[in-house]
Amino acid sequence: MTPERQRPWRRTWPSGTQFLRVGGVFFVVLLSPVAAQDIRGLEVCTAEKQMERRTGCLQSNMEFLQQALVKLARETQDKMTTANRDLAAARAEIATLKSTVNKLADELTQLKAKPEPHSKK
């Protein structure tokens, strides 16, 4: 057996060094100051000592995130609808242009088929 047949997983799975590189990148990103920035609208719930207040804080954070997700989903749907509308218009224009090109090609073949009446001998 060839080495490729013995270990077919070698081609599809990344090597250990690739995992270490990717893991290292994630580690650096997690320690970077950018990852430590607060999300506007979220509260820091770990500062609360009372369980009721902490629970309320977490619930308000969840509500905020759910509202943000709904807003992003709506915006994405609007963008997709606009893109689909533009695509349909472009397809209609392409169909019109194809029919025009076919019509002109037919007229050209008809003109080539006709003999010239004013040919001099």
C-alpha positions in Angstrom: 0.0 0.0 0.0 1.1 3.5 -0.7 1.3 6.0 2.2 -1.7 7.9 0.8 -3.8 4.8 1.0 -2.7 3.9 4.4 -3.6 7.3 5.9 -6.2 9.1 3.8 -7.0 11.4 6.7 -3.6 13.1 6.3 -4.9 15.1 3.4 -8.0 16.4 5.0 -7.0 17.1 8.6 -4.6 19.9 9.4 -1.3 19.0 11.0 -0.6 19.6 14.7 1.4 22.7 13.9 -1.5 24.3 12.1 -3.7 23.7 15.2 -1.0 25.3 17.3 -0.8 28.3 14.9 -4.5 28.8 14.9 -4.8 28.3 18.7 -2.0 30.8 19.2 -3.8 33.3 17.0 -7.0 32.9 19.1 -4.9 33.2 22.3 -3.4 36.4 21.1 -6.8 37.8 20.1 -8.3 36.9 23.4 -5.5 38.8 25.2 -5.5 41.8 22.9 -7.0 45.1 24.2 -9.6 44.9 21.4 -11.2 41.8 22.9 -11.4 43.5 26.3 -13.5 46.4 25.0 -17.1 46.6 26.3 -20.0 46.2 23.9 -22.1 49.3 24.0 -25.4 48.6 25.7 -24.1 45.6 27.8 -23.6 45.9 31.5 -20.9 44.2 33.5 -22.8 41.8 35.6 -19.9 40.4 37.6 -19.7 43.5 39.7 -23.1 42.8 41.2 -23.0 41.0 44.6 -26.7 40.2 45.0 -27.9 37.2 43.0 -31.2 39.0 42.1 -29.4 42.0 40.7 -26.9 39.8 38.8 -29.8 37.8 37.3 -31.6 41.0 36.3 -28.4 42.3 34.8 -27.9 39.1 32.8 -31.5 39.2 31.6 -31.2 42.7 30.4 -28.0 41.8 28.6 -29.8 38.9 26.9 -32.7 41.1 25.9 -30.2 43.6 24.4 -28.4 40.9 22.5 -31.7 39.4 21.2 -32.9 42.9 20.0 -29.5 43.4 18.3 -29.9 40.0 16.6 -33.4 40.8 15.5 -32.3 44.1 14.1 -29.3 42.5 12.2 -31.6 39.8 10.9 -34.0 42.4 9.6 -31.3 44.4 8.0 -29.7 41.3 6.4 -33.1 40.3 5.0 -33.7 43.8 3.6 -30.2 43.6 1.9 -31.0 40.2 0.5 -34.3 41.3 -0.8 -32.7 44.3 -2.5 -30.0 42.1 -3.9 -32.5 39.7 -5.3 -34.5 42.5 -6.8 -31.4 43.9 -8.5 -30.5 40.4 -9.7 -33.9 39.9 -11.2 -33.6 43.2 -13.0 -30.2 42.3 -14.3 -31.4 39.0 -15.5 -34.3 40.7 -17.3 -31.9 43.1 -18.9 -29.6 40.3 -20.0 -32.6 38.4 -21.6 -33.5 41.6 -23.5 -29.9 42.1 -24.6 -29.7 38.5 -25.7 -32.8 38.8 -27.8 -31.5 42.0 -29.4 -28.2 40.3 -30.2 -30.0 37.3 -31.7 -32.3 39.6 -33.8 -29.3 41.6 -35.1 -27.4 38.3 -35.9 -30.4 37.1 -37.9 -30.6 40.4 -39.8 -26.9 40.2 -40.5 -27.2 36.6 -41.9 -30.1 37.8 -44.1 -28.1 40.7 -45.4 -25.1 38.4 -46.2 -27.4 36.0 -48.0 -28.8 38.7 -50.4 -26.7 39.4 -53.4 -25.6 43.0 -54.0 -27.8 44.6 -56.7 -25.3 47.2 -57.7 -22.2 45.1 -58.4 -20.1 46.4 -61.3 -18.6 44.1 -63.8 
